[in-house]
Amino acid sequence: MDEKRYLELLRRTLLNEIYIENDVRFLYLFATMSVHGNIDGNVVRQIGRHKADWLNGVKDARREGRPWWLINYTDSNAQPQTLNLRSVCDFNHTMVGRLRLENLEKCLDVIRLENIPGDVAETGAWRGGASIFMKGYLQAYALADRNVWVADSFEGMPVPSLPQDAGWDFSPAKVPILAVSLEEVQENFRRYDLLDESVKFLKGWFCDTLPQAPIEKLSLLRLDGDLYESTMDALNALYDKVVPGGFVIVDDYGDFEPCHKAITEFRDTHGITAPLEEIDWSGVFWRKTESRPG
Ligand SMILES: C[S@@+](CC[C@H](N)C(=O)[O-])C[C@H]1O[C@@H](n2cnc3c(N)ncnc32)[C@H](O)[C@@H]1O
């Protein structure tokens, strides 16, 4: 079907799978420069042949939404070293990986086929990729009357303020690559020809923007704020707006202990018994069965 092919092409583009050799080229260039080595033009040209293990590593990581920018090497004193090249080698428009984008499409298929009403929302957008995918889906299936809510500080992660987030500081001073401006995200939507008035940006900390956001109902809520505080703020403000039969997707359940804790606590407190379904090593989702929480 044309819609499926469009969405597969959109997914490949958001994940930078089509030109994935270029990611490995950057990795090779920066890794070589970092150890003051000589760059070999043949390696750059035929990177897949010369760095097959790196290429396979990047492909696997992109499928699973795992980090791939750490390079292990041995220095001139024969000591093992690890280089973190994320800030110069991470160019895809989403970090969620192929499996989680495929899950997103499946959830949206159910929403479409079962006529589950409501907008879709993502809390934690980074460069916008997963939200762009949702907008692409709605566009492909002529469901453009549904809004896509894109919530983010557009300034990166907050400095942890709760004990549950202690030790998980990914704020801009520590991880600057997570700070992506609103203008940059809008430009990314525009590049996919998917920026229109149905894409609603909520700029600011979740605790300030989400409780007063003019969202009526949601068929899908995608949580991707990593921290306990960010996950809890999103659930407290928006869970009630998810309609029965709607989906709650949690990107960081397996990756971030604070997020895992927030989900467990929220589900326990509100007596949510709908089973958590595993997407991959990090992502999970459940389908809301109750009409109101707790
Ligand atoms: C892991 S990234 C999101 C990845 C994204 N969904 C994708 O498709 O690649 C986390 C994002 O959440 C945002 N964020 C986390 N906690 C937040 C909060 N409390 N308020 C506003 N934004 C927050 C950060 O700015 C960052 O852009």
Ligand as a Chemical Component Dictionary entry (heavy atoms), coordinates in Angstrom:
data_LIG
# 
_chem_comp.id                   LIG 
_chem_comp.type                 NON-POLYMER 
_chem_comp.pdbx_formal_charge   0 
_chem_comp.three_letter_code    LIG 
# 
loop_
_chem_comp_atom.comp_id 
_chem_comp_atom.atom_id 
_chem_comp_atom.alt_atom_id 
_chem_comp_atom.type_symbol 
_chem_comp_atom.charge 
_chem_comp_atom.model_Cartn_x 
_chem_comp_atom.model_Cartn_y 
_chem_comp_atom.model_Cartn_z 
_chem_comp_atom.pdbx_ordinal 
LIG C1  C1  C 0  15.239 11.610 24.982 1  
LIG S1  S1  S 1  14.830 13.155 24.353 2  
LIG C2  C2  C 0  13.398 12.807 23.359 3  
LIG C3  C3  C 0  13.683 11.985 22.125 4  
LIG C4  C4  C 0  12.660 12.142 21.018 5  
LIG N1  N1  N 0  11.360 11.673 21.383 6  
LIG C5  C5  C 0  13.091 11.512 19.719 7  
LIG O1  O1  O 0  12.203 11.193 18.897 8  
LIG O2  O2  O -1 14.288 11.358 19.461 9  
LIG C6  C6  C 0  14.171 13.952 25.771 10 
LIG C7  C7  C 0  13.578 15.323 25.515 11 
LIG O3  O3  O 0  12.743 15.634 26.638 12 
LIG C8  C8  C 0  12.857 17.011 26.952 13 
LIG N2  N2  N 0  12.477 17.126 28.388 14 
LIG C9  C9  C 0  12.776 16.244 29.377 15 
LIG N3  N3  N 0  12.215 16.611 30.530 16 
LIG C10 C10 C 0  11.507 17.744 30.279 17 
LIG C11 C11 C 0  10.683 18.594 31.084 18 
LIG N4  N4  N 0  10.478 18.337 32.386 19 
LIG N5  N5  N 0  10.097 19.648 30.506 20 
LIG C12 C12 C 0  10.302 19.916 29.186 21 
LIG N6  N6  N 0  11.078 19.152 28.372 22 
LIG C13 C13 C 0  11.678 18.068 28.908 23 
LIG C14 C14 C 0  14.287 17.362 26.625 24 
LIG O4  O4  O 0  14.417 18.725 26.315 25 
LIG C15 C15 C 0  14.577 16.447 25.416 26 
LIG O5  O5  O 0  14.351 17.147 24.202 27 
# 
loop_
_chem_comp_bond.comp_id 
_chem_comp_bond.atom_id_1 
_chem_comp_bond.atom_id_2 
_chem_comp_bond.value_order 
_chem_comp_bond.pdbx_ordinal 
LIG C1  S1  SING 1  
LIG S1  C2  SING 2  
LIG S1  C6  SING 3  
LIG C2  C3  SING 4  
LIG C3  C4  SING 5  
LIG C4  N1  SING 6  
LIG C4  C5  SING 7  
LIG C5  O1  DOUB 8  
LIG C5  O2  SING 9  
LIG C6  C7  SING 10 
LIG C7  O3  SING 11 
LIG C7  C15 SING 12 
LIG O3  C8  SING 13 
LIG C8  N2  SING 14 
LIG C8  C14 SING 15 
LIG N2  C9  SING 16 
LIG N2  C13 SING 17 
LIG C9  N3  DOUB 18 
LIG N3  C10 SING 19 
LIG C10 C11 SING 20 
LIG C10 C13 DOUB 21 
LIG C11 N4  SING 22 
LIG C11 N5  DOUB 23 
LIG N5  C12 SING 24 
LIG C12 N6  DOUB 25 
LIG N6  C13 SING 26 
LIG C14 O4  SING 27 
LIG C14 C15 SING 28 
LIG C15 O5  SING 29 
# 
